[in-house]
Amino acid sequence: MRGRRIVAVARKEALQVVRDPRSLMIALLLPLMQMFLLGYGVKLDVDRIPLCVVDEDGSQASRDLVQRFTSSRYFALREVDRTVAPAARRIDLGECRLALVLPPRLAERLDSGQGATLQLLVDGTDSNTATIAAGYARSVIDTHATMLQLQALERHGYPTHALKPLDVRPRVWFNEDLESSYFIIPGVVALVMSVIGSQLSSLTIAREWERGTMELLVSTPVTRLELMIGKLAPYFAIGLVDAAICVLVAVGWFGVPFRGALVTLLGTTCLFLAVVLAIGYLVSVSIRSQVGASQVALVLTMLPTTLLSGFTFPIDQMPAFVQGVTALVSARYYVTILKAIFLKGSTALELALPIVCLTLYAAVVVALAARAFRKTLD
Amino acid sequence: MSAVAAPAISVDRLGKRFGDFAALSDVSFDVGPGEVMGFLGPNGAGKSTLIRILCGLLRPSSGQARVAGLDVAADPEAVRRRIGYMSQRFSLYDDLSVAENLRFFGRIYGVSARDIGERLRTAIEMADLAGREDVLAGSLAGGWKQRLALGCAILHRPQVLFLDEPTSGVDPSSRRRFWSLIHDLAGQGVSVLVSTHYMDEAEYCMRVAMIAAGRLIALGAPHELKQRSAGGTLLEVACADTARALEIAATVAGVRDAAVFGNTVHVTAAAPDARDALLAALGATGLSGATVRAIAPSMEDMFVHLVQAARAPAEGRSTA
């Protein structure tokens, strides 16, 4: 292996990237765009759920209950109707996800101690949001019911201060405000890195074939290892710049806390970059057109990273078989590492397992990539 | 065996198949140091395949090829360090400048940092590209591109140079200039193997190998080949109706073969008195305006003759 030849290939490749608007756009504009789009687009928080109320009673008691809902940040009251029909229509049209039906004679039944049953109509098309919304609504109503009971006891002369029901005070660690963006954005960084990294390197060999420059290149004494290192070096540098952009946007714009060590982040990012660049290079060697290679690389990295890396869907809730498959998704280890570095401030030692897995992964794909290219036209 | 006498290229019963198609069959020849060997043949004859095998880009299916004393199938990397290659299609980087292309290939071929500046200047001077160092290669005109490609192929001072149709699509004055560069290099001891489908360019070569349908059909100095191929007197028939003249010529006794060349018919005659018989025959059928004169055979005549001569026994073999 000759350093001079590696430098020659790297310099040539860098010049070509600088002069190719498409590569430059992938390299610098795309990560910024993706960070903002995905950072805002992927949100798992359920708040300001559109709600309508069917108040068939129209009493002070029913208005008090509605007031509970409007003062909660989880609900946005759209309309108060007197009958069910318009509310049902609102749910059909998707204007509201939830309709709370307060029955006639609600106040009367409460005053007489008979109790009342409320109806909650839930749009279940998005089962996740529906479950969360129904849960929120139930807890708002429970709180209100407890208050009504206490008031009733007080009216009957019971010393309510002596009542001590169970109380839970949850304390959330690492993501104190349960901001889903804190949990999502480190995953977005991983997604952006895997897409950009593989996209950049997927073009490099295919471009030589497409432009007819490969014939001359394989007639030179450059070895396939020198060629791979030289070609990937500029993209590695670009990938590190992209990583810096992503982290700056995550911390500076989205306000995600960064609690770990930069060195750990840098080291693991280098490992992950090696993996995705090698995957793109492998694709580029096998598919001799730039468009084809770029699409295959996109599917190979984007889909598994989105679905199987634990970026949006927790891995431990997947079926056992799918969990096994995620072991083959390199982004899975990087997402775990990033979340831990950002939110928990984990050290390299605490992350030993995913780091070792990522290292093994990198070793295997880089070795495959190095051997994939054949210096022949056969 | 002394180093001086060793051939720069030595090809022994070389064959290459792509599936069922035999691109090259049983080709053998040697090229000496400082020799300019031309490969002549129509498109698809196997010239590019042969050059690619010698550059280590394709593996031979049978036979052996040695370049600079090294077996190309066994040690292609060592061969690559000693050769320069100019492919048929322009294969430099369009988006790199003249100087950047030269520098890249110089470094790839291992020219040292100390030497590269001087080699670059020499190459730019040779290719007459002074003042265009910073022009992108893609925006150069054909002849300039060709000379730049040659410059890139010789920066590392290779012992052997392979040029695959270097002059195709280039204007005649650029072609002449290119050939004088090739002869300068040969004068410095570089062996050059150059393919072309321009028959007239064979005259620039010291020896010519004719190749048709993957077979070597003739090998020798241009003047030798012409003498050998003539096999009689070459007569040129000029008349208004070449198709009719061709038919008539074939019936005349002593005529070996006849072929249309542009607006004339070239007739190879075994006996010198065939000219009179031919004139008489043409006159008898009403083509009285026809003239017949003896001419010196051109490379093209030679090629047509050799292809016909080669085809006859080859067909005989295939039916046997």
Interface residues (C-beta under 8 A of the other chain):
Chain A: R2 R4 R5 V7 A8 V9 R11 K12 L15 Q16 R19 D20 R211 G212 T213 M214 E215 L216 L217 V218 S219 T220 P221 V222 T223 K375 T376 L377 D378
Chain B: R52 C55 G56 L57 L58 R59 P76 E77 R80 R81 I83 Y85 S87 R89 F90 S91 L92 Y93 D94 D95 L96 E100 R103 F104 F105 R107 I108 Y109 G110 A113 C152
